[in-house]
């Protein structure tokens, strides 16, 4: 009886695996970033950026569940006073997704998951003729929550909010050169609305 049960479980597992789909694709989109500072003296504003890179999607059609992961070159920016600071990084989002809809024609899905970021490029940027420095952290952690549309099993359109779970960077002010930024020292978090399009082969 035990062997029969084991065989049934094994056959069921193989049947699910046979229906599972693994697809590779390319993903790109836009960031609308908002910097959140500890201090109110610095006045950040929303700035547009972009991201692009390879993506992979693993789905289990039987239950509607899936996982997607990407390796994206990501550029974000925001204004601090009259200066624009940039964040360049490699972002690795890993999302759990649940889809429902019209089968292979079209489906809606919701997703959420962690995103791991690794800074590249200039990690220290000068602001206002050496009055202050914008310093990026080497790595950061954020989370995604979003909604998407899948068309014909190939084209994917999605929107999500990316929430910083830790500090993205900080502003260090040279007090010897500044009379108005003395209290502007502070850490920042970069949250972003993201719109993306992906194509799976």
C-alpha atoms as one frame of an Amber mdcrd trajectory, in Angstrom:
protein
   0.000   0.000   0.000   2.849   2.350   0.878   4.547   1.648  -2.463   1.296
   2.325  -4.318   0.870   5.663  -2.533   4.479   6.609  -3.345   3.937   5.727
  -6.998   0.747   7.835  -7.179   2.551  10.836  -5.644   5.461  10.394  -8.059
   3.151  10.210 -11.096   1.241  13.284  -9.916   4.499  15.195  -9.481   5.656
  14.207 -12.959   2.313  15.247 -14.443   2.554  18.707 -12.833   6.182  19.083
 -13.944   5.224  18.152 -17.500   2.690  20.984 -17.570   5.065  23.494 -16.034
   6.455  26.112 -18.382   9.858  27.730 -18.317  10.283  30.758 -20.570  13.091
  33.224 -21.194  12.605  36.793 -22.321  13.644  40.437 -22.280  12.174  43.052
 -19.962  12.351  46.840 -19.956  10.490  49.803 -18.570  10.371  53.145 -16.784
  10.981  54.225 -13.190   9.324  57.206 -11.542  11.456  57.654  -8.442  10.742
  59.591  -5.261  13.549  60.119  -2.750  12.492  60.067   0.901  14.915  61.880
   3.232  15.236  61.874   7.004  15.549  65.683   6.937  12.974  68.087   5.484
  15.537  70.673   4.374  16.355  68.831   1.151  13.509  69.022  -1.383  13.552
  65.939  -3.661  11.230  65.590  -6.650  10.066  62.752  -8.856  12.394  61.873
 -11.701  12.137  59.371 -14.543  14.586  56.542 -15.113  14.656  53.196 -16.876
  15.577  49.521 -16.554  16.292  46.705 -19.021  17.595  43.157 -18.970  16.910
  39.416 -19.316  14.043  37.757 -17.476  12.795  34.237 -16.812   9.309  32.959
 -15.932   8.337  29.622 -14.426   4.611  28.867 -14.323   2.398  26.026 -13.142
  -0.764  26.389 -15.257  -2.682  23.877 -13.153  -2.774  26.120 -10.106  -2.103
  29.512 -11.706   1.018  30.080  -9.654   4.397  31.099 -10.994   7.720  32.734
 -10.255   9.599  35.278 -12.330  13.093  36.623 -11.890  15.175  39.181 -13.774
  18.646  40.729 -13.879  18.082  44.383 -14.782  20.340  47.344 -15.402  18.455
  50.039 -13.465  18.950  53.811 -13.495  17.085  56.139 -11.144  17.476  59.830
 -10.411  16.070  62.589  -8.232  16.718  66.261  -7.617  18.315  67.467  -4.413
  18.054  71.263  -4.413  19.202  72.164  -7.963  21.312  69.043  -8.449  20.275
  65.741 -10.031  21.712  62.661  -8.365  21.673  59.268 -10.064  21.596  55.694
  -8.881  22.886  53.022 -11.248  22.542  49.419 -10.181  21.870  45.831 -11.115
  18.460  44.892  -9.728  17.357  41.290  -9.233  13.600  41.045  -8.564  12.160
  37.640  -7.656   8.362  37.664  -7.671   5.719  35.118  -6.772   2.763  35.532
  -9.135  -0.797  34.306  -9.410  -2.639  34.532 -12.718  -6.239  34.091 -13.763
  -8.114  34.771 -16.988  -8.718  33.406 -20.479  -6.020  30.773 -20.733  -3.387
  31.402 -23.398  -5.241  34.357 -24.950  -5.045  36.776 -22.051  -4.673  36.653
 -18.302  -4.356  39.048 -15.394  -1.864  38.358 -12.661  -0.830  39.839  -9.339
   2.690  39.583  -7.999   4.897  40.424  -5.041   8.402  39.658  -3.908  11.825
  40.895  -2.839  14.281  42.786  -5.026  18.036  42.806  -4.460  20.087  45.758
  -5.752  23.838  46.108  -6.288  25.245  49.580  -6.996  27.513  50.126 -10.008
  29.081  53.235 -11.524  29.757  56.355  -9.422  28.859  55.685  -5.805  29.846
  59.189  -4.645  28.492  62.256  -6.475  29.362  65.851  -5.723  26.530  68.320
  -5.082  26.843  72.113  -5.371  30.593  72.628  -5.899  31.645  70.301  -3.114
  29.065  71.643  -0.653  27.755  68.110  -0.205  28.233  64.529  -1.389  25.601
  61.975  -2.345  26.827  58.519  -1.292  25.194  55.328  -2.540  25.168  52.116
  -0.530  26.854  49.126  -2.164  23.664  47.079  -1.962  20.022  47.541  -1.035
  16.850  45.557  -0.494  13.378  46.493  -1.683   9.996  44.858  -2.294   7.627
  44.819  -5.269   3.827  44.728  -5.284   2.047  44.904  -8.626  -0.457  43.893
 -11.268   0.074  42.718 -14.840  -1.483  41.517 -18.077  -0.216  38.569 -20.124
  -1.180  38.373 -23.814  -0.855  35.292 -26.047   1.666  33.754 -23.626   4.398
  36.055 -24.945   3.734  39.751 -24.278   3.590  40.953 -20.699   2.637  44.432
 -19.445   2.857  45.293 -15.761   2.838  48.092 -13.198   4.205  47.901  -9.680
   5.382  49.919  -6.711   8.942  49.272  -5.574   9.374  49.979  -1.857  12.840
  50.528  -0.361  13.269  48.399   2.765  16.534  50.027   3.753  18.644  53.091
   3.090  19.592  53.728  -0.546  22.171  56.434   0.170  22.916  59.521   2.223
  23.823  63.195   1.891  27.017  64.349   3.632  27.361  68.132   3.934  30.659
  70.029   4.183  29.678  72.465   6.953  32.722  74.645   6.333  31.333  75.537
   2.886  27.631  75.607   3.661  25.505  77.996   5.686  22.116  76.810   4.442
  22.633  73.034   4.328  23.939  72.527   7.878  20.910  70.464   8.863  20.552
  68.677   5.531  22.629  65.666   6.483  20.402  62.634   6.195  19.783  59.193
   4.805  17.509  58.591   1.832  15.220  55.874   0.521  14.370  55.629  -3.189
  10.851  54.328  -3.811   9.577  54.042  -7.384   6.534  53.404  -9.520   7.530
  51.099 -12.370   5.901  50.408 -15.727   7.340  47.513 -17.707   6.952  45.464
 -20.872   8.423  41.986 -21.321   8.490  39.592 -24.251   8.955  35.862 -23.641
  10.238  33.669 -26.471
